[in-house]
Every structure is written in C-alpha cells, then in structure tokens.
Amino acid sequence: MSMNTFGHLFRFTTWGESHGPALGATIDGCPPNVPIDASMIQQWLNKRRPGLNKNTTQRQEADEVEILSGVFEGVTTGTPIQLMIRNTDQRSKDYGDIANTFRPGHADITYHQKYGVRDYRGGGRSSARETAARVAAGGVAREAIAAIAPNVQIKGYMTQMGAKQIDRAKVDWDEIDRNDFFCPDADAAAEWNDYLAWLRKDDHNSVGAIIEVVARGVPAGIGAPVYSKLDTDLAAAMMSINAVKGVEIGEGMNAAALTGRENADEIFMGNDGQPVYSSNHAGGILGGISTGQDVVVRFAVKPTSSILSPRKSIRMDGSPMEVVTKGRHDPCVGIRAVPVGEAMMACVILDHLLLDRGQTGGVRGKIG
C-alpha cells in the first residue's frame, strides 16, 4: 500500500520527488464538463511557488503545470486528469554532505528505518515540494466547486508567526494578498517582516506559524456521520501537509476552557426562513455535517528544520556528528503553507459535495 492517494469520490494521487525530473498529481472522480485550462490552475500554483519574495526559499521554480489528460476542448471529460510540474532548479549537490547523515527534525531517519533506503536530495517525497501537486489538484477542485456550488469561497491566511499574533479586530480579507505573509492584519505583517528578516539573517534560525482556512457559502448538509465526518476529513487533509503538528476545527482546543453555555451556538430563525446562529464555536460543523456557517480550520506548522545553526545528530553508522543544513529553505514554512491549506480545503469540500449528491441527491430536511 503506497498511501499516496487522498479522497473518496474526488481522489488525487501525488507522485514525484523534490529533486526528480518532475512531480504531479493524477486526479480521478472529477465531474465532466467542468471548464478548465492550465491558467486556471496556474494562478494558485503562483501563490505557492518558491522564490516569490525574500521571506521564502530562493529556489527558483516556475511551477508551470501541464495538463496531460482528462481535458478536451477546454472541459473535463470525466476521465483521469494527469497534471505534471517539471523541476528546473534542483541543486542536489547541496545535499551531498548529508547522504549518510540524519538531519534533526527531518524525516530522514524514519524513512530509512521504514524503507531501508531514502532519497537524501531535499528529502525526496518528504519534501514540501510535494505540495505543489496538491495545489494543482486543488485548482481543479476549485473549478468543479464553482460549477456545483458557486457561492463557496475559500480563503486562507496566517494568524500567528512564532509568538506574534494578529489582532482579530483588524482582520481584513482584502489585506491578505497585499503582503508577503498572506496576513489579514497590515500592522502584524509589518512586524513579521522585520522579525523574519532578523531571524533569517542574524539568528540563522526559523519559526513556526498558525494558518486559518475558511470556506464560506458551504451549503448545510454535507458531510457524513461517524467515519466520514466533514471535520474528520478536513483534519486528515491538513495534518497530511508537511510540517503540520496540530489541527483545530472552530473553537478547537480552546473549547476545553469554555462552559456548555458559552460553547453552544444558539439557533434562531432568520428573516429568510433559514436557521441562523449566535456564534460559530463549532466551526460550521455539527456531528460531522455542515451547518451552513463558515467552515473554519486552523493548523500549526513547526519551524523549518533546515537551519544553518549546528545541531547534534548521528550518521548512518551510528557515530555522532553536528549537522548544518545547507541549501535554500523557507525561514517560515507557514507562508507557503497557506495556499496548500486552501487547496486541501477545496479538495475535501468538493469530495463531500459529490458524496452528498450521490447519497441524498441534494434533498434536505425542512425547517419551519
């Protein structure tokens, strides 16, 4: 079992390595007649690609996507869609010194322990480079969502870098694409810029982050009880992203500090005859099924383990050594994790829209 496939009805399999000739995704289950071309996918890849600004890795990859199958005369055919992204700026020589060494904080040691062999060039399959394929798959999912549920909007942003948090009172979705950090708080973004510059240039260090992804306009009633809950699949989707160490839905861990009266989202009838809620501690999901409110997911990414500061480790033969990781790396991997989180949200939402269409045909229980 290779475990490189995600999804139920809308399924994608990613393939390729960080320093191989190419990587990509094979998508199965996309509905037919969805308008799509490479530029529709490329706009999302451009948000994730390396070398965009001084605050991300300086590896220069265009991340140009090629559609090899599954699209004819500008629409999907319902057959498998093959997407490919060529690697063009690998510097495998940067990793020659660690061919027989395990880098602290990396998957080198666990890949070796499991498989007995590993691709040390940038981490192979464990590299965050793999996420480019996810973003490409997410681009297809967004177009299919636009055809099925056009009111759905998906937006991701950073809410915290290290110990530095945004001011929720200053959140402005229009600000997200105006700075290097996908940050909805302009003042926080300016502070983060100075902090990350010091961390990268002077401290030779890295830092973690928290990303929030919101899906607005998700219809009530998608998701399935018990083992295919919408929040179950969202948690799995976000946890599968490289460097993610924690996932929250709605109030998340903070729900443990609330009382029942505080946590319960009271329900009223709106003027349009639809239920409205006093709050959204549930993150738009109850019993694994969407409520019609914003679906809210947060995930935490650890600091980039590739740093110039020496760290103690061992070689393949068990002898001790100090490791300094060379190469071009993100000082805060959370920045480029934002479009990855958006892509995984899109894939899960589309998957559950299709599952619901297959099970209920869109029929809903009446209220009022």
ABEGO torsion letter per residue (X at the ends): XAGABBEAABBBBBBEBAABABBEBBBBGBBBGBBBBAAAAAAAAAAABBGABAABBABBBAGBBBBABGBBGGBBAGBBBBBBBBBAABBAAAAAAAAABBBBGBAAAAAAAAAGBBBABGGEAABAAAAAAAAAAAAAAAAAAAAABAABBBBBBBABBEABBBBAAABBAAAAAABAAGBABAAAAAAAAAAAAAAAAAAGBBBBBBBBBBBBGBBBGBEBBGAABAAAAAAAAAAABBGBABBBBEAEAAAAABBAAAABBBBBBBAAGBBBBABBAAGGBBGGBBAGBBBBBBBBBBBBABBABBBBBBBAAGBBBBBBBBEBBBABAAAAAAAAAAAAAAAAAAAAAAAAAAAAGGBBBBBX
